């Protein structure tokens, strides 16, 4: 996994708001549902990642500018996440604690 989300220009305030909203079980379950069945190949497909980011921003009620959306998409693509790999998930979790 590559550099931290800060290196992609993602605002700390946005990350903190999202973390707070994800403490709500209803929102967390909707996000988990959105990501159900997503594969490592999906997470390397710019079009699919962009759609996931847009859907997540709607669920979280966090409107994103085009720049913010692109920063988040670039960050996700750079991580080369395999959602079936527990080590990848632990590293991601540690990034946002």
Order of alpha helices (4+ residues) and beta strands (2+ residues): alpha-alpha-alpha-alpha-alpha
